[in-house]
């Protein structure tokens, strides 16, 4: 459900706010470079706010000689950012209740500020700085950090939009609603905002000019590659790096993080250069060439068409739940192979297919429509065992099954059937699953490629007694029905 559907508001040509899906995250991010371009209005002071926040954290870290004092602990708490679920943005495209940046990230960010403050006097200008020090701090978490720091401004923006459009608001609890330099802490608050029917918390809107499918502009391995060229002699003579050694990407990232700790001034120089050459352009949500916005409507429309074709809904029992889930997989395959859903998975020129998360999201919405008819719950990216599984279907404890969607081109195609799904099954104590593989080319759908998956699933079944059923979906371009 989109925000506009929930509130009954139709965005006009003069509106600049993005219309989020409230039930699942949209794979767009608030780009710091785009926000910092603002020179007027509410967000004109955004860059100063970010600089002030990290200066506050740095001063707390400096106040402690070691890492066990009250000031250090306060800095770590400030640097622990929950996912700002109010925005419904992010990478997972699952429930809006994500992980954010946990405490172990916060400790590493505090350590980074400690290293920076002991070497240079300059304040942190870029949220992306921490990607050079902290493994796993990607664009989604950088966006989360920015949205937390600027949340009070986004609250004001949302309240203004709601007032202009007469959208009902009510008092809702907002975590990390603001931060205070004098007190050095976050403050929660109850504020007047539209309430989400999904999370029961507030909804926060953002101008669509801030949204981007952000490439990872600042990376530890990219930093090291840059330093090899810009500071070759220093790396050899002062830091004793063997530049003749061939390193893979992971090794370059490790060396880049080590370099950032020992030479923070180089990290600032690299970031300044990235910022200077970055020509940030917002994602065009109207054209939506990569279907980062329209996946929701595409999947729902296909689901309604398949529901009509399927006839009356049935209520699966424990003994036939796996077979019932198989019928859902068949309906998805039918929509792709015999209707026009395959077109959704290609760009207009039929030269490039959609990325795996978009294919998963469209399939998920189709299945959501069918599950609603049969009173079966489907969870996206449910945390199972050691990680997130694509879909979990359940109608009580005895009727449960898992489903994983992979592209046939994925480098982890075999790993998904060999390790990923079995781990999920064990973690959730579920005995059956479907492994849905979508192919876009003749090579991907070759018998050899299919056999690889089938043999892996069969081997696991024989060893575990669990049922893992592979299913292949042909998403190659099709001739139109009129031509046929």
C-alpha positions as CSV (number, residue, x, y, z in Angstrom):
1,X,0.0,0.0,0.0
2,X,1.4,3.4,-1.0
3,X,1.1,6.4,1.3
4,X,-1.1,8.1,-1.3
5,X,-3.5,5.1,-1.3
6,X,-3.6,5.0,2.5
7,X,-4.3,8.7,2.8
8,X,-6.4,9.2,-0.3
9,X,-4.1,11.9,-1.6
10,X,-3.2,12.1,-5.2
11,X,0.3,13.7,-5.8
12,X,0.1,16.7,-8.1
13,X,2.6,18.1,-10.6
14,X,3.8,20.7,-8.0
15,X,4.4,18.1,-5.3
16,X,8.0,17.2,-4.6
17,X,7.5,14.4,-2.1
18,X,8.2,10.8,-2.8
19,X,5.2,8.4,-2.4
20,X,6.5,5.4,-0.5
21,X,5.1,1.9,-0.3
22,X,4.3,1.4,3.4
23,X,4.4,-2.4,3.4
24,X,7.9,-2.9,2.1
25,X,11.0,-0.8,1.6
26,X,11.7,0.8,-1.7
27,X,15.4,0.3,-2.9
28,X,16.2,4.0,-3.1
29,X,18.3,5.9,-0.6
30,X,18.7,9.5,0.6
31,X,21.9,10.6,-1.0
32,X,24.0,12.9,1.2
33,X,25.6,14.6,-1.8
34,X,22.1,15.6,-3.0
35,X,20.9,16.8,0.4
36,X,24.1,18.9,0.8
37,X,23.4,20.7,-2.4
38,X,20.5,22.5,-0.8
39,X,21.1,26.2,-0.4
40,X,17.6,27.4,0.6
41,X,14.7,26.2,2.6
42,X,14.5,23.6,5.3
43,X,17.5,21.5,4.3
44,X,19.9,24.4,3.7
45,X,21.7,23.7,7.1
46,X,21.8,19.9,6.6
47,X,25.6,19.8,6.0
48,X,26.2,21.9,9.1
49,X,24.0,19.6,11.1
50,X,25.9,16.6,10.1
51,X,29.3,18.3,10.8
52,X,28.0,19.4,14.2
53,X,26.8,15.9,15.1
54,X,30.1,14.2,14.4
55,X,32.0,17.0,16.1
56,X,29.8,16.3,19.2
57,X,30.8,12.6,19.1
58,X,34.4,13.5,18.5
59,X,34.5,15.8,21.5
60,X,33.0,13.1,23.7
61,X,35.7,10.6,22.5
62,X,38.4,13.1,23.2
63,X,37.1,13.6,26.8
64,X,38.0,10.0,27.7
65,X,41.6,8.9,27.8
66,X,40.6,5.3,27.1
67,X,37.6,3.5,25.8
68,X,35.8,2.6,29.0
69,X,34.7,5.9,30.3
70,X,31.2,7.5,30.4
71,X,32.0,9.9,27.6
72,X,33.1,7.0,25.3
73,X,29.9,5.1,26.1
74,X,27.8,8.1,25.4
75,X,29.5,8.5,22.0
76,X,28.9,4.9,21.1
77,X,25.2,5.3,22.0
78,X,25.0,8.4,19.8
79,X,26.6,6.4,16.9
80,X,24.1,3.6,17.2
81,X,21.6,4.3,14.5
82,X,18.3,2.3,14.3
83,X,16.9,1.9,10.9
84,X,14.6,4.9,10.3
85,X,11.6,2.8,9.5
86,X,9.4,5.8,9.1
87,X,11.0,6.4,5.6
88,X,10.3,2.9,4.2
89,X,13.5,3.1,2.1
90,X,16.4,0.7,1.9
91,X,18.2,-2.3,0.3
92,X,16.4,-5.3,1.7
93,X,13.0,-4.6,0.2
94,X,11.5,-6.5,3.1
95,X,9.7,-5.3,6.2
96,X,10.3,-1.7,7.0
97,X,11.6,-2.8,10.4
98,X,15.3,-3.3,9.5
99,X,18.5,-3.6,11.4
100,X,20.0,-0.1,11.1
101,X,23.6,0.2,12.4
102,X,24.1,-2.0,15.4
103,X,26.4,-1.4,18.3
104,X,29.3,-3.2,16.8
105,X,29.2,-0.6,13.9
106,X,28.9,2.2,16.5
107,X,32.1,1.0,18.3
108,X,34.0,0.9,15.0
109,X,32.7,4.4,14.1
110,X,33.8,5.7,17.5
111,X,37.3,4.1,16.9
112,X,37.4,5.8,13.5
113,X,36.7,9.2,15.1
114,X,39.3,8.5,17.7
115,X,41.9,7.8,15.0
116,X,40.8,10.9,13.0
117,X,40.9,13.3,16.0
118,X,44.3,12.2,17.1
119,X,45.8,12.8,13.7
120,X,44.0,15.8,12.2
121,X,42.0,18.8,13.5
122,X,39.6,18.7,10.7
123,X,35.9,17.8,11.4
124,X,34.1,15.0,9.5
125,X,32.3,16.6,6.6
126,X,31.0,13.4,5.0
127,X,29.0,10.5,6.4
128,X,30.7,8.4,3.7
129,X,34.0,8.8,5.6
130,X,33.1,5.9,7.8
131,X,32.9,3.5,4.9
132,X,36.7,3.7,4.8
133,X,37.0,2.5,8.3
134,X,34.1,0.2,9.0
135,X,33.5,-3.1,7.0
136,X,30.0,-3.6,5.8
137,X,29.0,0.1,6.1
138,X,27.3,0.3,2.7
139,X,25.0,2.9,1.0
140,X,21.9,1.6,2.9
141,X,23.5,2.2,6.3
142,X,25.0,5.5,5.3
143,X,21.5,6.6,4.2
144,X,20.2,5.4,7.6
145,X,22.8,7.4,9.5
146,X,22.0,10.6,7.5
147,X,18.2,10.1,8.0
148,X,18.7,9.7,11.7
149,X,20.8,12.8,12.1
150,X,18.4,14.9,10.0
151,X,15.2,13.3,11.3
152,X,13.9,16.4,13.0
153,X,14.1,18.3,9.7
154,X,12.3,15.5,7.8
155,X,9.6,15.7,10.5
156,X,9.1,19.4,9.9
157,X,9.0,18.7,6.1
158,X,6.4,15.9,6.5
159,X,4.3,18.1,8.8
160,X,4.3,20.9,6.2
161,X,3.3,18.5,3.4
162,X,0.5,17.0,5.5
163,X,-0.8,20.5,6.3
164,X,-0.8,21.6,2.7
165,X,-2.7,18.4,1.6
166,X,-5.0,18.1,4.6
167,X,-3.5,14.7,5.5
168,X,-4.7,13.6,8.9
169,X,-1.9,13.4,11.6
170,X,-1.9,12.0,15.1
171,X,0.5,11.8,18.0
172,X,3.0,9.0,17.4
173,X,6.2,7.9,19.1
174,X,9.4,8.8,17.2
175,X,12.7,7.2,18.1
176,X,15.8,9.4,17.8
177,X,13.5,12.4,17.1
178,X,16.4,14.8,17.8
179,X,19.8,15.1,19.3
180,X,21.2,17.7,21.7
181,X,24.8,18.9,21.7
182,X,24.6,20.2,25.3
183,X,23.3,16.9,26.7
184,X,25.2,14.7,24.2
185,X,22.3,12.3,23.6
186,X,19.3,11.4,21.5
187,X,15.8,12.3,22.5
188,X,12.7,10.3,21.6
189,X,9.5,12.2,21.3
190,X,5.8,12.0,20.6
191,X,5.1,14.1,17.5
192,X,2.2,14.8,15.1
193,X,2.6,12.7,12.0
194,X,0.6,10.4,9.7
195,X,0.5,6.9,11.2
196,X,1.6,3.9,9.2
197,X,-1.0,1.1,9.2
198,X,1.9,-1.4,8.9
199,X,4.4,-0.4,11.6
200,X,1.9,1.7,13.7
201,X,4.7,4.3,13.9
202,X,4.9,7.6,12.0
203,X,5.5,8.1,8.3
204,X,8.2,10.4,7.2
205,X,8.3,11.8,3.6
206,X,11.3,12.9,1.7
207,X,11.7,15.1,-1.4
208,X,12.2,12.9,-4.4
209,X,15.1,15.1,-5.5
210,X,17.2,13.5,-2.6
211,X,16.6,9.9,-3.7
212,X,19.1,7.9,-5.7
213,X,20.0,4.3,-6.4
214,X,23.4,5.3,-5.0
215,X,26.5,3.6,-6.3
216,X,29.1,3.0,-3.6
217,X,31.2,6.1,-4.4
218,X,33.4,5.8,-1.4
219,X,35.0,2.4,-0.7
220,X,38.0,1.2,1.2
221,X,39.4,-0.7,-1.9
222,X,38.7,2.4,-4.1
223,X,40.6,4.5,-1.5
224,X,43.6,2.2,-1.7
225,X,43.6,2.2,-5.5
226,X,43.5,6.0,-5.4
227,X,46.3,6.2,-2.8
228,X,48.5,3.9,-5.0
229,X,48.4,6.5,-7.7
230,X,48.3,9.7,-5.6
231,X,50.8,8.7,-2.9
232,X,52.8,5.9,-4.4
233,X,56.2,7.0,-2.9
234,X,54.8,7.5,0.6
235,X,53.1,4.1,0.6
236,X,56.3,2.4,-0.3
237,X,58.8,4.4,1.9
238,X,56.7,5.4,5.0
239,X,54.2,2.6,5.3
240,X,56.3,-0.2,3.7
241,X,53.5,-1.4,1.4
242,X,54.6,-3.8,-1.3
243,X,52.9,-2.2,-4.3
244,X,54.1,-5.0,-6.6
245,X,51.9,-7.5,-4.8
246,X,48.7,-8.3,-6.6
247,X,45.7,-8.0,-4.3
248,X,42.1,-9.0,-4.8
249,X,39.3,-6.7,-3.9
250,X,38.9,-7.9,-0.3
251,X,42.6,-7.5,0.3
252,X,42.6,-4.0,-1.1
253,X,39.7,-3.1,1.1
254,X,41.6,-4.4,4.2
255,X,44.7,-2.4,3.2
256,X,42.5,0.6,2.5
257,X,41.0,0.5,6.0
258,X,44.5,0.1,7.5
259,X,45.6,3.1,5.5
260,X,42.7,5.2,6.7
261,X,43.5,4.5,10.3
262,X,47.2,5.4,9.9
263,X,46.7,8.3,7.5
264,X,43.4,10.0,8.1
265,X,44.6,13.0,6.2
266,X,44.9,10.9,3.1
267,X,41.3,9.7,3.6
268,X,40.1,13.4,3.8
269,X,42.0,14.2,0.6
270,X,40.4,11.2,-1.2
271,X,36.9,12.2,0.0
272,X,37.4,15.8,-1.1
273,X,38.4,14.5,-4.6
274,X,35.4,12.2,-4.7
275,X,33.1,15.1,-3.7
276,X,34.6,17.4,-6.3
277,X,34.1,15.0,-9.2
278,X,30.7,13.7,-8.1
279,X,27.9,15.0,-10.2
280,X,25.0,13.7,-8.1
281,X,21.7,13.4,-10.0
282,X,18.5,12.2,-8.4
283,X,16.8,9.1,-9.6
284,X,14.0,9.9,-12.0
285,X,11.0,8.4,-10.2
286,X,8.7,9.3,-13.0
287,X,10.6,7.6,-15.8
288,X,11.7,4.8,-13.4
289,X,13.9,3.0,-15.9
290,X,15.1,0.5,-13.4
291,X,11.6,-0.2,-11.9
292,X,12.8,0.8,-8.5
293,X,9.5,2.5,-7.9
294,X,6.9,0.7,-10.0
295,X,7.7,-2.9,-8.9
296,X,4.8,-2.7,-6.4
297,X,2.1,-1.9,-9.0
298,X,3.5,-4.4,-11.5
299,X,3.4,-7.2,-9.0
300,X,0.0,-6.4,-7.7
301,X,-1.5,-6.2,-11.2
302,X,0.0,-9.6,-12.2
303,X,-1.3,-11.1,-8.9
304,X,-4.8,-9.9,-9.5
305,X,-4.8,-11.3,-13.1
306,X,-3.5,-14.7,-11.8
307,X,-6.0,-14.7,-9.0
308,X,-8.8,-14.3,-11.5
309,X,-7.4,-17.0,-13.7
310,X,-7.0,-19.3,-10.7
311,X,-10.7,-19.3,-9.8
312,X,-12.0,-19.7,-6.2
313,X,-9.4,-19.6,-3.5
314,X,-8.6,-22.7,-1.5
315,X,-7.5,-23.2,2.1
316,X,-4.4,-25.5,2.1
317,X,-4.1,-28.1,4.8
318,X,-0.9,-29.3,6.5
319,X,-0.5,-32.3,4.2
320,X,-0.8,-30.3,1.0
321,X,0.8,-27.1,2.0
322,X,4.0,-27.7,-0.1
323,X,1.9,-28.6,-3.1
324,X,-0.2,-25.5,-2.6
325,X,2.9,-23.3,-2.5
326,X,3.9,-25.1,-5.7
327,X,0.7,-23.8,-7.3
328,X,1.7,-20.3,-6.4
329,X,5.1,-20.8,-8.1
330,X,3.3,-22.1,-11.1
331,X,1.1,-19.0,-11.3
332,X,4.2,-16.8,-11.2
333,X,5.8,-18.9,-14.0
334,X,2.6,-18.7,-16.0
335,X,2.4,-14.9,-15.6
336,X,6.0,-14.6,-16.9
337,X,6.0,-17.2,-19.6
338,X,2.4,-16.9,-21.0
339,X,1.3,-13.4,-20.1
340,X,3.2,-10.1,-20.3
341,X,5.0,-10.2,-17.0
342,X,8.3,-11.0,-18.7
343,X,8.2,-7.5,-20.1
344,X,8.3,-6.0,-16.6
345,X,11.6,-7.8,-16.1
346,X,13.3,-6.1,-19.1
347,X,14.0,-2.4,-19.9
348,X,12.1,-0.8,-22.8
349,X,14.8,-1.7,-25.3
350,X,15.0,-5.3,-24.2
351,X,18.7,-4.9,-23.8
352,X,19.0,-5.3,-20.0
353,X,17.0,-7.3,-17.5
354,X,16.0,-6.2,-14.0
355,X,18.2,-6.9,-10.9
356,X,17.4,-9.8,-8.6
357,X,15.8,-7.7,-5.8
358,X,13.3,-6.3,-8.3
359,X,12.4,-9.7,-9.7
360,X,12.0,-10.9,-6.1
361,X,9.8,-7.9,-5.2
362,X,7.5,-8.3,-8.2
363,X,7.1,-12.0,-7.5
364,X,6.5,-11.2,-3.9
365,X,3.6,-8.9,-4.6
366,X,2.0,-11.4,-7.0
367,X,2.2,-14.1,-4.3
368,X,0.9,-11.6,-1.7
369,X,-2.3,-11.1,-3.6
370,X,-2.8,-14.9,-3.9
371,X,-2.0,-15.5,-0.2
372,X,-4.5,-12.8,0.9
373,X,-7.2,-14.9,-0.7
374,X,-6.2,-18.1,1.1
375,X,-5.5,-16.4,4.5
376,X,-1.8,-17.4,4.3
377,X,0.8,-15.1,5.7
378,X,3.8,-14.3,3.6
379,X,6.9,-12.5,5.1
380,X,9.5,-10.8,3.0
381,X,13.2,-11.1,4.0
382,X,12.2,-12.9,7.3
383,X,15.2,-13.3,9.6
384,X,15.7,-17.0,9.7
385,X,18.7,-18.8,11.2
386,X,21.8,-16.9,10.2
387,X,20.3,-14.5,7.6
388,X,17.3,-13.3,5.7
389,X,15.3,-15.7,3.5
390,X,13.4,-14.2,0.6
391,X,9.9,-15.5,1.6
392,X,8.4,-17.4,4.5
393,X,4.8,-18.7,4.0
394,X,2.8,-19.7,7.1
395,X,-0.7,-20.5,8.2
396,X,-0.1,-21.7,11.7
397,X,2.8,-23.8,13.0
398,X,2.1,-26.9,11.0
399,X,1.7,-25.1,7.6
400,X,5.0,-23.4,6.9
401,X,7.3,-23.4,4.0
402,X,10.2,-21.2,2.6
403,X,10.9,-19.9,-0.8
404,X,14.0,-18.5,-2.3
405,X,14.2,-16.6,-5.6
406,X,17.5,-16.5,-7.5
407,X,18.5,-15.4,-11.0
408,X,20.1,-18.2,-13.1
409,X,23.0,-15.8,-13.8
410,X,23.8,-15.4,-10.0
411,X,27.3,-16.5,-8.9
412,X,25.6,-17.8,-5.8
413,X,23.1,-20.0,-7.7
414,X,24.5,-23.3,-6.4
415,X,25.3,-21.9,-3.0
416,X,21.7,-20.9,-2.5
417,X,20.5,-24.5,-2.9
418,X,23.5,-26.1,-1.3
419,X,24.0,-23.9,1.8
420,X,21.6,-21.0,2.0
421,X,18.2,-22.7,1.9
422,X,19.3,-25.6,4.1
423,X,20.5,-23.1,6.7
424,X,17.1,-21.3,6.6
425,X,15.2,-24.6,6.9
426,X,17.3,-25.7,9.9
427,X,17.0,-22.3,11.6
428,X,13.2,-22.2,11.2
429,X,12.6,-25.9,11.7
430,X,10.7,-26.0,8.4
431,X,10.9,-29.2,6.3
432,X,10.0,-27.9,2.8
433,X,11.0,-25.1,0.4
434,X,10.9,-24.1,-3.2
435,X,14.0,-22.8,-5.0
436,X,12.7,-20.6,-7.9
437,X,15.4,-19.8,-10.5
438,X,14.7,-17.1,-13.2
439,X,16.6,-17.2,-16.4
440,X,16.9,-14.5,-19.1
441,X,19.1,-16.1,-21.8
442,X,19.5,-19.4,-23.6
443,X,22.8,-20.1,-21.7
444,X,21.2,-19.4,-18.4
445,X,18.3,-21.8,-19.1
446,X,20.5,-24.6,-20.6
447,X,20.0,-28.1,-19.4
448,X,23.5,-28.1,-17.9
449,X,22.7,-25.1,-15.8
450,X,19.4,-26.5,-14.7
451,X,20.9,-29.9,-13.9
452,X,23.4,-28.2,-11.5
453,X,20.5,-26.9,-9.4
454,X,18.5,-30.1,-9.6
455,X,21.4,-32.3,-8.5
456,X,22.2,-30.0,-5.6
457,X,18.6,-30.0,-4.4
458,X,18.4,-33.8,-4.7
459,X,21.6,-34.3,-2.8
460,X,20.4,-32.2,0.1
461,X,17.0,-33.9,0.1
462,X,18.7,-37.3,0.3
463,X,20.9,-36.2,3.2
464,X,18.3,-34.3,5.3
465,X,14.9,-35.7,4.5
466,X,13.7,-32.2,3.8
467,X,12.0,-31.3,0.6
468,X,13.6,-28.6,-1.6
469,X,11.9,-28.4,-5.0
470,X,13.6,-26.4,-7.8
471,X,11.5,-24.6,-10.3
472,X,12.8,-22.7,-13.4
473,X,11.1,-19.7,-14.9
474,X,11.8,-18.6,-18.5
475,X,11.9,-14.8,-18.6
476,X,13.4,-14.6,-22.1
477,X,11.6,-12.1,-24.4
478,X,8.6,-13.6,-26.1
479,X,6.8,-13.0,-29.3
480,X,3.5,-11.2,-28.9
481,X,0.3,-13.1,-28.8
482,X,-0.9,-11.5,-32.1
483,X,2.3,-12.6,-33.9
484,X,1.8,-16.2,-32.6
